[in-house]
Amino acid sequence: MFKKIGAVALSTGLVLSAVSVPVFADKPESPGKGKGNGYGGKKIDNIIYMIPDGFSGDYASNYRVYKGEDAVWDEHLKGMFTTNSANADVTDSAAAGTAMASGVKTNNGVIGLDPEGNELTTILDASEEAGKSSGLVATSTITHATPASFATNVESRNNQTEIARQYISGEVDVLLGGGQNMFLPETEGGNQEELNLIEEAQESGFTYTETRDELLDSTDIDVEEGEKLLGLFAEEALSPELHRDQTVEPSLAEMTEVSIEVLEQDKDGFFLMVEGSQIDWAGHANDAAWAMSDVAAFEDAVEAAIDFAEQDGKTLVIVAGDHDTGGMTTGSGAYAGLNADILNQVTATGDFIATQLNEDRSNTKEIVEEYTNLTITEDEVQSIQDASDAVLAINRVVSDHAGIGWTSTNHTGADIPVYAYGPQSEKFVGFYDNTDLPKIMANALRVNLKN
């Protein structure tokens, strides 16, 4: 059934793309009930914006094979959107995040500013101005491009120390991810020249957590009373899901659940952005097993969000990647076919596997087979031993066995699917630009996106 719904959404896209999207509406649209999506015109209080960084339609296709059944988002497919930035056909995450947060195109590398350098209002800002609470969650450093695009304004995405400073002086109520180094002074091994932003955060009302157990014990924070939550669970980014120490680092789903539990205490509602950051990094590395395992971790977080939305009845959940990474294809290589399920047996990223090779790579067959459960040929062994980039060579061999191809190690300009669940989710049916998404959200949430 979900395939039929998706086909209708896509086939009508060219017609619907010509319809303008209002930034603010005085009245909601007339109610209309759709499968699993509640009443179209029903008032919503909360938005959960789920961004699988680097994820596109082929990731969705391969993940379906990897999982062995439909993903939780498949039946909620609504349409597709374009992703170009203001100065390039292929966007980076900063420009894409800014467009998806503010509804305005900007240049690659820029966060929260238009091409002329003017500060932009985001859907998170507009929600805060309407009295709602807000949160940002990521598996990268929390100061990385996508989360930063929702709450900060900097000329360069690389200025993560300034992003951290703006977070602590800003309005966001929940910040969860990696990146302790961006908040600590150089005297304590961090990247801030002098400031200890963790101490400043605690002095200004943040509860600070740095382990999974501490996070799970932090759900009694009262955002109505001005209390906030900062969780930084690694010095830099969190671990890939394949390597995550479950006793130390929380899963993306756990961070999502705690964020919801804290933010839902606000009677005026909340806005929450959750990013599965490392799907993108896996795409850059052409690492199919890393990509699929992190998509699985992201799906667990989406399930948590939809479970809450089902019970709450006033929450809209949107799932939309910011761009494609790697040009992943479905069916490729010497083992052409849909074999992505074999990636369930892979237990390490290609980067980790490469670190286990000895200096002359004579143990290639033994090591690769140990961590992938594959039987690789002598030609494949030779291709890894001769490669200038052993990581990429290992990943290409594993991808070939899985029937997954790659056209790039960078971003591509592919159109991206958008999925939505909850009241007014039908507003996402059609073919859009990435700048339309926050405008639709603002309309549904009845907040004023001023740009």
MOPEWO-V10540 format. One record per residue. N is the residue number from 1. BURIAL is # if it has 9 or more other C-alpha atoms within 8 Angstrom, else .. Layout:
BEGIN
n=[N | N]
burial=[BURIAL | BURIAL]
END
This chain:
BEGIN
n=[1 | 2 | 3 | 4 | 5 | 6 | 7 | 8 | 9 | 10 | 11 | 12 | 13 | 14 | 15 | 16 | 17 | 18 | 19 | 20 | 21 | 22 | 23 | 24 | 25 | 26 | 27 | 28 | 29 | 30 | 31 | 32 | 33 | 34 | 35 | 36 | 37 | 38 | 39 | 40 | 41 | 42 | 43 | 44 | 45 | 46 | 47 | 48 | 49 | 50 | 51 | 52 | 53 | 54 | 55 | 56 | 57 | 58 | 59 | 60 | 61 | 62 | 63 | 64 | 65 | 66 | 67 | 68 | 69 | 70 | 71 | 72 | 73 | 74 | 75 | 76 | 77 | 78 | 79 | 80 | 81 | 82 | 83 | 84 | 85 | 86 | 87 | 88 | 89 | 90 | 91 | 92 | 93 | 94 | 95 | 96 | 97 | 98 | 99 | 100 | 101 | 102 | 103 | 104 | 105 | 106 | 107 | 108 | 109 | 110 | 111 | 112 | 113 | 114 | 115 | 116 | 117 | 118 | 119 | 120 | 121 | 122 | 123 | 124 | 125 | 126 | 127 | 128 | 129 | 130 | 131 | 132 | 133 | 134 | 135 | 136 | 137 | 138 | 139 | 140 | 141 | 142 | 143 | 144 | 145 | 146 | 147 | 148 | 149 | 150 | 151 | 152 | 153 | 154 | 155 | 156 | 157 | 158 | 159 | 160 | 161 | 162 | 163 | 164 | 165 | 166 | 167 | 168 | 169 | 170 | 171 | 172 | 173 | 174 | 175 | 176 | 177 | 178 | 179 | 180 | 181 | 182 | 183 | 184 | 185 | 186 | 187 | 188 | 189 | 190 | 191 | 192 | 193 | 194 | 195 | 196 | 197 | 198 | 199 | 200 | 201 | 202 | 203 | 204 | 205 | 206 | 207 | 208 | 209 | 210 | 211 | 212 | 213 | 214 | 215 | 216 | 217 | 218 | 219 | 220 | 221 | 222 | 223 | 224 | 225 | 226 | 227 | 228 | 229 | 230 | 231 | 232 | 233 | 234 | 235 | 236 | 237 | 238 | 239 | 240 | 241 | 242 | 243 | 244 | 245 | 246 | 247 | 248 | 249 | 250 | 251 | 252 | 253 | 254 | 255 | 256 | 257 | 258 | 259 | 260 | 261 | 262 | 263 | 264 | 265 | 266 | 267 | 268 | 269 | 270 | 271 | 272 | 273 | 274 | 275 | 276 | 277 | 278 | 279 | 280 | 281 | 282 | 283 | 284 | 285 | 286 | 287 | 288 | 289 | 290 | 291 | 292 | 293 | 294 | 295 | 296 | 297 | 298 | 299 | 300 | 301 | 302 | 303 | 304 | 305 | 306 | 307 | 308 | 309 | 310 | 311 | 312 | 313 | 314 | 315 | 316 | 317 | 318 | 319 | 320 | 321 | 322 | 323 | 324 | 325 | 326 | 327 | 328 | 329 | 330 | 331 | 332 | 333 | 334 | 335 | 336 | 337 | 338 | 339 | 340 | 341 | 342 | 343 | 344 | 345 | 346 | 347 | 348 | 349 | 350 | 351 | 352 | 353 | 354 | 355 | 356 | 357 | 358 | 359 | 360 | 361 | 362 | 363 | 364 | 365 | 366 | 367 | 368 | 369 | 370 | 371 | 372 | 373 | 374 | 375 | 376 | 377 | 378 | 379 | 380 | 381 | 382 | 383 | 384 | 385 | 386 | 387 | 388 | 389 | 390 | 391 | 392 | 393 | 394 | 395 | 396 | 397 | 398 | 399 | 400 | 401 | 402 | 403 | 404 | 405 | 406 | 407 | 408 | 409 | 410 | 411 | 412 | 413 | 414 | 415 | 416 | 417 | 418 | 419 | 420 | 421 | 422 | 423 | 424 | 425 | 426 | 427 | 428 | 429 | 430 | 431 | 432 | 433 | 434 | 435 | 436 | 437 | 438 | 439 | 440 | 441 | 442 | 443 | 444 | 445 | 446 | 447 | 448 | 449 | 450 | 451]
burial=[. | # | . | . | # | # | . | . | # | # | . | # | # | # | . | # | # | . | . | . | . | . | # | # | . | . | . | # | . | . | . | . | . | # | . | . | # | # | # | # | # | # | # | # | # | # | # | # | # | # | # | # | # | # | # | # | . | # | # | # | # | # | # | # | # | # | # | . | . | . | # | . | # | # | # | # | # | # | # | # | # | # | # | # | # | # | . | # | . | # | # | # | # | # | # | # | # | # | # | # | # | # | # | # | # | # | # | # | # | # | # | # | # | # | # | . | . | . | . | # | # | # | # | # | # | # | # | # | . | . | . | # | # | # | # | # | # | # | # | # | # | # | # | # | # | # | # | # | # | # | # | # | # | # | # | . | # | . | . | # | # | . | # | # | # | # | # | # | . | . | . | # | # | # | # | # | # | # | # | # | # | # | # | # | # | # | . | . | . | # | # | # | . | . | . | # | # | # | . | # | # | # | . | . | # | # | # | # | # | # | # | # | . | # | # | # | . | # | # | . | # | # | # | . | . | . | # | # | # | # | # | # | # | # | # | # | # | # | # | # | # | # | . | # | . | . | . | # | # | # | . | # | # | # | # | # | # | # | # | # | # | # | # | # | # | # | . | . | # | # | # | # | # | # | # | # | # | # | # | # | # | # | # | # | # | # | # | # | # | # | # | # | # | # | # | . | # | # | # | # | # | # | # | # | # | # | . | # | # | . | . | . | # | # | # | # | # | # | # | # | # | # | # | # | # | # | # | # | # | # | # | # | # | . | # | # | # | # | # | # | # | # | # | # | . | # | . | # | # | # | . | . | # | # | . | . | # | . | . | . | . | # | . | # | # | . | # | # | # | . | # | # | # | . | . | . | . | . | . | # | # | . | # | # | # | . | . | . | . | # | # | # | # | # | # | # | # | # | # | # | # | # | # | # | # | # | . | # | # | . | # | # | # | # | # | # | # | # | # | # | # | # | # | # | # | # | . | # | # | # | # | # | # | # | # | # | # | # | # | # | # | # | # | # | # | # | # | # | # | . | .]
END
